[in-house]
Amino acid sequence: MKILLWCDDLMNRFRLEAAWKTAGATVLKKNTTEVPDLVVIDLQVRRACEHIAQLRQKYTQAGIIAFGPHFDAEAFEAAKAAGATEIAAQGSIVERVMRRLRE
């Protein structure tokens, strides 16, 4: 599985990349020319919902999982409205993607 990860927090990014690469996924950079199977975007990224809308248009077949603090219901609703197919709390994003990798 190819995962396009949009996360500006380096510590979080390294943690997520390491977990998913160990499980066999390829983690793509923002400027990739490859088509991802899944887009994972941190809602803490500046203009996250704008990015979600653009990524939804560009990668119509890819799933988009937006993640952020579990208490930010407003951001979750905005992400769904922008085109995210799933929402996850920050603490559960690794496992959420791992489930997809096992499918």
A tleap script that builds the chain and sets N, CA, C and O, in Angstrom:
source leaprc.protein.ff14SB
mol = sequence {
  NMET LYS ILE LEU LEU TRP CYS ASP ASP LEU
  MET ASN ARG PHE ARG LEU GLU ALA ALA TRP
  LYS THR ALA GLY ALA THR VAL LEU LYS LYS
  ASN THR THR GLU VAL PRO ASP LEU VAL VAL
  ILE ASP LEU GLN VAL ARG ARG ALA CYS GLU
  HIE ILE ALA GLN LEU ARG GLN LYS TYR THR
  GLN ALA GLY ILE ILE ALA PHE GLY PRO HIE
  PHE ASP ALA GLU ALA PHE GLU ALA ALA LYS
  ALA ALA GLY ALA THR GLU ILE ALA ALA GLN
  GLY SER ILE VAL GLU ARG VAL MET ARG ARG
  LEU ARG CGLU
}
set mol.1.N position { 0.842 -1.181 0.000 }
set mol.1.CA position { 0.000 0.000 0.000 }
set mol.1.C position { 0.885 1.242 0.000 }
set mol.1.O position { 1.903 1.297 0.690 }
set mol.2.N position { 0.479 2.239 -0.787 }
set mol.2.CA position { 1.183 3.515 -0.835 }
set mol.2.C position { 0.381 4.543 -0.050 }
set mol.2.O position { -0.793 4.784 -0.330 }
set mol.3.N position { 1.039 5.144 0.940 }
set mol.3.CA position { 0.389 6.119 1.811 }
set mol.3.C position { 1.033 7.481 1.608 }
set mol.3.O position { 2.247 7.635 1.735 }
set mol.4.N position { 0.201 8.464 1.291 }
set mol.4.CA position { 0.667 9.845 1.215 }
set mol.4.C position { 0.394 10.478 2.569 }
set mol.4.O position { -0.762 10.633 2.964 }
set mol.5.N position { 1.449 10.842 3.279 }
set mol.5.CA position { 1.325 11.380 4.629 }
set mol.5.C position { 1.556 12.884 4.615 }
set mol.5.O position { 2.606 13.353 4.177 }
set mol.6.N position { 0.568 13.643 5.097 }
set mol.6.CA position { 0.668 15.101 5.242 }
set mol.6.C position { 0.724 15.394 6.730 }
set mol.6.O position { -0.304 15.427 7.406 }
set mol.7.N position { 1.913 15.604 7.227 }
set mol.7.CA position { 2.115 15.857 8.650 }
set mol.7.C position { 3.359 16.719 8.788 }
set mol.7.O position { 4.452 16.310 8.397 }
set mol.8.N position { 3.192 17.910 9.346 }
set mol.8.CA position { 4.323 18.826 9.482 }
set mol.8.C position { 5.116 18.619 10.767 }
set mol.8.O position { 6.260 19.062 10.860 }
set mol.9.N position { 4.528 17.955 11.754 }
set mol.9.CA position { 5.200 17.687 13.021 }
set mol.9.C position { 6.204 16.550 12.803 }
set mol.9.O position { 5.813 15.400 12.599 }
set mol.10.N position { 7.496 16.878 12.847 }
set mol.10.CA position { 8.522 15.881 12.514 }
set mol.10.C position { 8.506 14.661 13.421 }
set mol.10.O position { 8.665 13.539 12.942 }
set mol.11.N position { 8.319 14.854 14.706 }
set mol.11.CA position { 8.297 13.716 15.628 }
set mol.11.C position { 7.138 12.779 15.290 }
set mol.11.O position { 7.309 11.561 15.244 }
set mol.12.N position { 5.976 13.348 15.057 }
set mol.12.CA position { 4.811 12.555 14.697 }
set mol.12.C position { 5.030 11.863 13.357 }
set mol.12.O position { 4.722 10.681 13.200 }
set mol.13.N position { 5.562 12.606 12.398 }
set mol.13.CA position { 5.798 12.054 11.066 }
set mol.13.C position { 6.747 10.857 11.123 }
set mol.13.O position { 6.462 9.816 10.530 }
set mol.14.N position { 7.861 10.993 11.823 }
set mol.14.CA position { 8.819 9.892 11.914 }
set mol.14.C position { 8.199 8.674 12.581 }
set mol.14.O position { 8.438 7.542 12.160 }
set mol.15.N position { 7.401 8.902 13.619 }
set mol.15.CA position { 6.746 7.801 14.335 }
set mol.15.C position { 5.780 7.058 13.411 }
set mol.15.O position { 5.776 5.827 13.371 }
set mol.16.N position { 4.966 7.803 12.675 }
set mol.16.CA position { 3.998 7.203 11.771 }
set mol.16.C position { 4.689 6.473 10.622 }
set mol.16.O position { 4.350 5.332 10.308 }
set mol.17.N position { 5.650 7.131 10.005 }
set mol.17.CA position { 6.394 6.503 8.903 }
set mol.17.C position { 7.032 5.202 9.342 }
set mol.17.O position { 6.921 4.192 8.646 }
set mol.18.N position { 7.694 5.208 10.481 }
set mol.18.CA position { 8.393 4.016 10.964 }
set mol.18.C position { 7.429 2.851 11.165 }
set mol.18.O position { 7.717 1.724 10.763 }
set mol.19.N position { 6.295 3.124 11.782 }
set mol.19.CA position { 5.318 2.059 12.041 }
set mol.19.C position { 4.785 1.470 10.743 }
set mol.19.O position { 4.710 0.249 10.598 }
set mol.20.N position { 4.419 2.318 9.811 }
set mol.20.CA position { 3.809 1.832 8.582 }
set mol.20.C position { 4.826 1.195 7.640 }
set mol.20.O position { 4.503 0.219 6.962 }
set mol.21.N position { 6.039 1.722 7.584 }
set mol.21.CA position { 7.083 1.105 6.762 }
set mol.21.C position { 7.428 -0.278 7.298 }
set mol.21.O position { 7.615 -1.218 6.526 }
set mol.22.N position { 7.512 -0.403 8.616 }
set mol.22.CA position { 7.794 -1.705 9.226 }
set mol.22.C position { 6.718 -2.717 8.851 }
set mol.22.O position { 7.006 -3.906 8.709 }
set mol.23.N position { 5.495 -2.260 8.691 }
set mol.23.CA position { 4.381 -3.137 8.328 }
set mol.23.C position { 4.309 -3.395 6.822 }
set mol.23.O position { 3.438 -4.136 6.366 }
set mol.24.N position { 5.216 -2.790 6.043 }
set mol.24.CA position { 5.285 -3.068 4.611 }
set mol.24.C position { 4.740 -1.997 3.687 }
set mol.24.O position { 4.729 -2.191 2.472 }
set mol.25.N position { 4.293 -0.888 4.215 }
set mol.25.CA position { 3.755 0.185 3.374 }
set mol.25.C position { 4.883 1.050 2.814 }
set mol.25.O position { 5.991 1.083 3.351 }
set mol.26.N position { 4.580 1.734 1.745 }
set mol.26.CA position { 5.459 2.755 1.195 }
set mol.26.C position { 4.862 4.093 1.585 }
set mol.26.O position { 3.693 4.360 1.305 }
set mol.27.N position { 5.654 4.935 2.229 }
set mol.27.CA position { 5.158 6.254 2.647 }
set mol.27.C position { 5.697 7.293 1.674 }
set mol.27.O position { 6.909 7.463 1.534 }
set mol.28.N position { 4.786 7.982 1.007 }
set mol.28.CA position { 5.134 8.955 -0.020 }
set mol.28.C position { 5.269 10.355 0.567 }
set mol.28.O position { 4.652 10.674 1.584 }
set mol.29.N position { 6.066 11.174 -0.070 }
set mol.29.CA position { 6.233 12.573 0.324 }
set mol.29.C position { 5.159 13.427 -0.356 }
set mol.29.O position { 4.522 12.986 -1.313 }
set mol.30.N position { 4.965 14.632 0.136 }
set mol.30.CA position { 3.931 15.530 -0.404 }
set mol.30.C position { 4.095 15.799 -1.900 }
set mol.30.O position { 3.099 15.949 -2.608 }
set mol.31.N position { 5.323 15.862 -2.387 }
set mol.31.CA position { 5.563 16.205 -3.791 }
set mol.31.C position { 5.636 14.984 -4.699 }
set mol.31.O position { 6.204 15.071 -5.788 }
set mol.32.N position { 5.087 13.867 -4.290 }
set mol.32.CA position { 5.155 12.638 -5.065 }
set mol.32.C position { 4.443 12.759 -6.413 }
set mol.32.O position { 3.505 13.540 -6.570 }
set mol.33.N position { 4.904 11.978 -7.368 }
set mol.33.CA position { 4.208 11.863 -8.642 }
set mol.33.C position { 3.430 10.546 -8.688 }
set mol.33.O position { 2.682 10.294 -9.633 }
set mol.34.N position { 3.610 9.712 -7.666 }
set mol.34.CA position { 2.891 8.447 -7.589 }
set mol.34.C position { 1.474 8.675 -7.064 }
set mol.34.O position { 1.202 9.660 -6.377 }
set mol.35.N position { 0.592 7.757 -7.396 }
set mol.35.CA position { -0.789 7.834 -6.925 }
set mol.35.C position { -0.901 6.985 -5.656 }
set mol.35.O position { -0.629 5.785 -5.688 }
set mol.36.N position { -1.297 7.599 -4.548 }
set mol.36.CA position { -1.407 6.846 -3.296 }
set mol.36.C position { -2.691 6.022 -3.234 }
set mol.36.O position { -3.686 6.329 -3.892 }
set mol.37.N position { -2.636 4.975 -2.428 }
set mol.37.CA position { -3.843 4.202 -2.127 }
set mol.37.C position { -4.614 4.870 -0.995 }
set mol.37.O position { -5.837 4.767 -0.898 }
set mol.38.N position { -3.859 5.555 -0.145 }
set mol.38.CA position { -4.432 6.172 1.041 }
set mol.38.C position { -3.713 7.480 1.325 }
set mol.38.O position { -2.490 7.563 1.207 }
set mol.39.N position { -4.476 8.503 1.701 }
set mol.39.CA position { -3.912 9.777 2.134 }
set mol.39.C position { -4.221 9.911 3.620 }
set mol.39.O position { -5.359 9.720 4.048 }
set mol.40.N position { -3.191 10.241 4.404 }
set mol.40.CA position { -3.369 10.469 5.839 }
set mol.40.C position { -2.907 11.892 6.110 }
set mol.40.O position { -1.761 12.248 5.837 }
set mol.41.N position { -3.819 12.706 6.655 }
set mol.41.CA position { -3.498 14.115 6.854 }
set mol.41.C position { -3.777 14.540 8.289 }
set mol.41.O position { -4.836 14.261 8.851 }
set mol.42.N position { -2.804 15.214 8.857 }
set mol.42.CA position { -2.895 15.752 10.209 }
set mol.42.C position { -3.706 17.045 10.162 }
set mol.42.O position { -3.381 17.953 9.398 }
set mol.43.N position { -4.740 17.130 10.959 }
set mol.43.CA position { -5.568 18.331 10.966 }
set mol.43.C position { -4.856 19.535 11.576 }
set mol.43.O position { -5.387 20.644 11.546 }
set mol.44.N position { -3.674 19.333 12.122 }
set mol.44.CA position { -2.885 20.446 12.642 }
set mol.44.C position { -2.085 21.134 11.527 }
set mol.44.O position { -1.499 22.194 11.750 }
set mol.45.N position { -2.059 20.538 10.336 }
set mol.45.CA position { -1.382 21.146 9.192 }
set mol.45.C position { -2.128 22.422 8.819 }
set mol.45.O position { -3.359 22.455 8.813 }
set mol.46.N position { -1.387 23.445 8.516 }
set mol.46.CA position { -2.007 24.720 8.113 }
set mol.46.C position { -2.901 24.507 6.889 }
set mol.46.O position { -2.487 23.878 5.916 }
set mol.47.N position { -4.119 25.032 6.943 }
set mol.47.CA position { -5.111 24.916 5.867 }
set mol.47.C position { -5.420 23.450 5.524 }
set mol.47.O position { -5.560 23.095 4.353 }
set mol.48.N position { -5.522 22.617 6.548 }
set mol.48.CA position { -5.729 21.174 6.353 }
set mol.48.C position { -6.954 20.874 5.499 }
set mol.48.O position { -6.892 20.021 4.614 }
set mol.49.N position { -8.051 21.553 5.747 }
set mol.49.CA position { -9.268 21.257 4.989 }
set mol.49.C position { -9.145 21.649 3.520 }
set mol.49.O position { -9.716 20.985 2.655 }
set mol.50.N position { -8.416 22.705 3.233 }
set mol.50.CA position { -8.158 23.068 1.833 }
set mol.50.C position { -7.339 21.969 1.158 }
set mol.50.O position { -7.609 21.599 0.015 }
set mol.51.N position { -6.349 21.456 1.863 }
set mol.51.CA position { -5.534 20.365 1.320 }
set mol.51.C position { -6.384 19.116 1.092 }
set mol.51.O position { -6.235 18.437 0.077 }
set mol.52.N position { -7.270 18.817 2.033 }
set mol.52.CA position { -8.137 17.648 1.881 }
set mol.52.C position { -8.982 17.790 0.619 }
set mol.52.O position { -9.093 16.840 -0.157 }
set mol.53.N position { -9.571 18.948 0.404 }
set mol.53.CA position { -10.402 19.168 -0.786 }
set mol.53.C position { -9.586 19.010 -2.070 }
set mol.53.O position { -10.058 18.407 -3.034 }
set mol.54.N position { -8.374 19.547 -2.086 }
set mol.54.CA position { -7.508 19.423 -3.262 }
set mol.54.C position { -7.093 17.974 -3.490 }
set mol.54.O position { -7.095 17.493 -4.623 }
set mol.55.N position { -6.739 17.282 -2.412 }
set mol.55.CA position { -6.327 15.883 -2.525 }
set mol.55.C position { -7.489 14.995 -2.956 }
set mol.55.O position { -7.287 14.025 -3.687 }
set mol.56.N position { -8.696 15.314 -2.513 }
set mol.56.CA position { -9.881 14.556 -2.927 }
set mol.56.C position { -10.088 14.689 -4.425 }
set mol.56.O position { -10.423 13.709 -5.092 }
set mol.57.N position { -9.892 15.888 -4.966 }
set mol.57.CA position { -10.029 16.092 -6.414 }
set mol.57.C position { -8.930 15.372 -7.187 }
set mol.57.O position { -9.188 14.781 -8.235 }
set mol.58.N position { -7.726 15.422 -6.678 }
set mol.58.CA position { -6.580 14.840 -7.374 }
set mol.58.C position { -6.573 13.315 -7.309 }
set mol.58.O position { -6.266 12.649 -8.297 }
set mol.59.N position { -6.910 12.770 -6.151 }
set mol.59.CA position { -6.866 11.316 -5.944 }
set mol.59.C position { -8.272 10.814 -5.625 }
set mol.59.O position { -8.573 10.483 -4.478 }
set mol.60.N position { -9.114 10.761 -6.626 }
set mol.60.CA position { -10.531 10.457 -6.425 }
set mol.60.C position { -10.767 9.057 -5.858 }
set mol.60.O position { -11.758 8.841 -5.159 }
set mol.61.N position { -9.887 8.112 -6.140 }
set mol.61.CA position { -10.090 6.734 -5.681 }
set mol.61.C position { -9.458 6.449 -4.327 }
set mol.61.O position { -9.760 5.421 -3.721 }
set mol.62.N position { -8.601 7.319 -3.839 }
set mol.62.CA position { -7.893 7.084 -2.574 }
set mol.62.C position { -8.783 7.392 -1.379 }
set mol.62.O position { -9.602 8.310 -1.412 }
set mol.63.N position { -8.606 6.608 -0.328 }
set mol.63.CA position { -9.235 6.943 0.936 }
set mol.63.C position { -8.453 8.087 1.565 }
set mol.63.O position { -7.243 8.195 1.367 }
set mol.64.N position { -9.127 8.932 2.313 }
set mol.64.CA position { -8.457 10.024 3.015 }
set mol.64.C position { -8.844 9.932 4.487 }
set mol.64.O position { -10.017 10.043 4.845 }
set mol.65.N position { -7.839 9.727 5.330 }
set mol.65.CA position { -8.061 9.707 6.774 }
set mol.65.C position { -7.462 10.974 7.357 }
set mol.65.O position { -6.267 11.230 7.212 }
set mol.66.N position { -8.293 11.760 8.013 }
set mol.66.CA position { -7.833 12.958 8.709 }
set mol.66.C position { -7.737 12.618 10.191 }
set mol.66.O position { -8.608 11.942 10.739 }
set mol.67.N position { -6.675 13.091 10.834 }
set mol.67.CA position { -6.537 12.812 12.259 }
set mol.67.C position { -6.156 14.070 13.020 }
set mol.67.O position { -5.541 14.990 12.481 }
set mol.68.N position { -6.539 14.081 14.283 }
set mol.68.CA position { -6.249 15.230 15.127 }
set mol.68.C position { -6.650 14.933 16.557 }
set mol.68.O position { -6.993 13.798 16.890 }
set mol.69.N position { -6.608 15.953 17.404 }
set mol.69.CA position { -6.984 15.765 18.812 }
set mol.69.C position { -8.422 15.250 18.920 }
set mol.69.O position { -9.314 15.744 18.230 }
set mol.70.N position { -8.641 14.273 19.773 }
set mol.70.CA position { -9.959 13.636 19.868 }
set mol.70.C position { -11.061 14.580 20.330 }
set mol.70.O position { -12.242 14.277 20.161 }
set mol.71.N position { -10.699 15.703 20.903 }
set mol.71.CA position { -11.705 16.638 21.412 }
set mol.71.C position { -12.077 17.728 20.417 }
set mol.71.O position { -12.850 18.624 20.759 }
set mol.72.N position { -11.553 17.681 19.199 }
set mol.72.CA position { -11.808 18.746 18.229 }
set mol.72.C position { -12.880 18.336 17.223 }
set mol.72.O position { -12.593 18.141 16.042 }
set mol.73.N position { -14.109 18.207 17.698 }
set mol.73.CA position { -15.221 17.768 16.855 }
set mol.73.C position { -15.454 18.706 15.676 }
set mol.73.O position { -15.823 18.254 14.592 }
set mol.74.N position { -15.244 19.990 15.873 }
set mol.74.CA position { -15.446 20.971 14.799 }
set mol.74.C position { -14.479 20.711 13.635 }
set mol.74.O position { -14.882 20.761 12.472 }
set mol.75.N position { -13.225 20.439 13.941 }
set mol.75.CA position { -12.233 20.138 12.895 }
set mol.75.C position { -12.580 18.833 12.185 }
set mol.75.O position { -12.401 18.722 10.973 }
set mol.76.N position { -13.072 17.848 12.929 }
set mol.76.CA position { -13.461 16.567 12.322 }
set mol.76.C position { -14.610 16.772 11.340 }
set mol.76.O position { -14.596 16.212 10.244 }
set mol.77.N position { -15.598 17.566 11.723 }
set mol.77.CA position { -16.731 17.838 10.840 }
set mol.77.C position { -16.277 18.581 9.581 }
set mol.77.O position { -16.729 18.271 8.478 }
set mol.78.N position { -15.393 19.552 9.745 }
set mol.78.CA position { -14.879 20.301 8.592 }
set mol.78.C position { -14.096 19.395 7.657 }
set mol.78.O position { -14.188 19.539 6.438 }
set mol.79.N position { -13.327 18.464 8.209 }
set mol.79.CA position { -12.549 17.526 7.388 }
set mol.79.C position { -13.467 16.616 6.585 }
set mol.79.O position { -13.206 16.353 5.412 }
set mol.80.N position { -14.542 16.133 7.208 }
set mol.80.CA position { -15.510 15.292 6.492 }
set mol.80.C position { -16.168 16.090 5.366 }
set mol.80.O position { -16.349 15.576 4.262 }
set mol.81.N position { -16.520 17.330 5.643 }
set mol.81.CA position { -17.149 18.180 4.632 }
set mol.81.C position { -16.201 18.460 3.467 }
set mol.81.O position { -16.644 18.632 2.331 }
set mol.82.N position { -14.899 18.504 3.749 }
set mol.82.CA position { -13.900 18.776 2.713 }
set mol.82.C position { -13.588 17.544 1.868 }
set mol.82.O position { -12.995 17.668 0.796 }
set mol.83.N position { -13.985 16.344 2.339 }
set mol.83.CA position { -13.761 15.151 1.533 }
set mol.83.C position { -13.055 14.006 2.211 }
set mol.83.O position { -12.770 12.999 1.563 }
set mol.84.N position { -12.759 14.119 3.501 }
set mol.84.CA position { -12.137 13.004 4.215 }
set mol.84.C position { -13.134 11.847 4.286 }
set mol.84.O position { -14.322 12.057 4.534 }
set mol.85.N position { -12.649 10.637 4.070 }
set mol.85.CA position { -13.523 9.466 4.127 }
set mol.85.C position { -13.594 8.885 5.529 }
set mol.85.O position { -14.554 8.199 5.879 }
set mol.86.N position { -12.562 9.165 6.336 }
set mol.86.CA position { -12.531 8.693 7.716 }
set mol.86.C position { -11.887 9.754 8.593 }
set mol.86.O position { -11.118 10.597 8.131 }
set mol.87.N position { -12.226 9.682 9.868 }
set mol.87.CA position { -11.657 10.577 10.874 }
set mol.87.C position { -11.097 9.701 11.984 }
set mol.87.O position { -11.691 8.683 12.337 }
set mol.88.N position { -9.953 10.097 12.532 }
set mol.88.CA position { -9.355 9.329 13.630 }
set mol.88.C position { -8.744 10.276 14.647 }
set mol.88.O position { -8.238 11.343 14.302 }
set mol.89.N position { -8.799 9.872 15.891 }
set mol.89.CA position { -8.093 10.609 16.929 }
set mol.89.C position { -6.595 10.368 16.748 }
set mol.89.O position { -6.182 9.313 16.268 }
set mol.90.N position { -5.806 11.332 17.125 }
set mol.90.CA position { -4.356 11.229 16.945 }
set mol.90.C position { -3.799 9.954 17.576 }
set mol.90.O position { -2.910 9.319 17.009 }
set mol.91.N position { -4.309 9.581 18.730 }
set mol.91.CA position { -3.807 8.404 19.418 }
set mol.91.C position { -4.137 7.085 18.748 }
set mol.91.O position { -3.550 6.057 19.085 }
set mol.92.N position { -5.068 7.095 17.805 }
set mol.92.CA position { -5.465 5.844 17.157 }
set mol.92.C position { -5.086 5.750 15.681 }
set mol.92.O position { -5.414 4.763 15.023 }
set mol.93.N position { -4.405 6.755 15.155 }
set mol.93.CA position { -4.131 6.773 13.716 }
set mol.93.C position { -3.203 5.639 13.271 }
set mol.93.O position { -3.396 5.073 12.195 }
set mol.94.N position { -2.215 5.308 14.072 }
set mol.94.CA position { -1.306 4.215 13.681 }
set mol.94.C position { -2.105 2.926 13.497 }
set mol.94.O position { -1.991 2.262 12.467 }
set mol.95.N position { -2.901 2.583 14.481 }
set mol.95.CA position { -3.679 1.342 14.414 }
set mol.95.C position { -4.732 1.391 13.314 }
set mol.95.O position { -4.985 0.378 12.662 }
set mol.96.N position { -5.345 2.536 13.096 }
set mol.96.CA position { -6.363 2.657 12.042 }
set mol.96.C position { -5.761 2.299 10.681 }
set mol.96.O position { -6.371 1.569 9.900 }
set mol.97.N position { -4.574 2.811 10.405 }
set mol.97.CA position { -3.921 2.518 9.130 }
set mol.97.C position { -3.416 1.074 9.113 }
set mol.97.O position { -3.479 0.409 8.079 }
set mol.98.N position { -2.917 0.586 10.249 }
set mol.98.CA position { -2.433 -0.802 10.310 }
set mol.98.C position { -3.558 -1.787 9.964 }
set mol.98.O position { -3.313 -2.800 9.309 }
set mol.99.N position { -4.782 -1.494 10.400 }
set mol.99.CA position { -5.913 -2.354 10.047 }
set mol.99.C position { -6.095 -2.426 8.538 }
set mol.99.O position { -6.364 -3.492 7.985 }
set mol.100.N position { -5.946 -1.287 7.879 }
set mol.100.CA position { -6.058 -1.271 6.419 }
set mol.100.C position { -4.936 -2.067 5.755 }
set mol.100.O position { -5.149 -2.734 4.742 }
set mol.101.N position { -3.758 -1.988 6.330 }
set mol.101.CA position { -2.623 -2.730 5.771 }
set mol.101.C position { -2.841 -4.242 5.874 }
set mol.101.O position { -2.362 -5.002 5.032 }
set mol.102.N position { -3.553 -4.665 6.893 }
set mol.102.CA position { -3.793 -6.101 7.091 }
set mol.102.C position { -4.922 -6.630 6.214 }
set mol.102.O position { -5.069 -7.843 6.065 }
set mol.103.N position { -5.718 -5.741 5.632 }
set mol.103.CA position { -6.868 -6.173 4.803 }
set mol.103.C position { -6.411 -6.755 3.498 }
set mol.103.O position { -7.237 -7.167 2.683 }
savepdb mol mol.pdb
quit
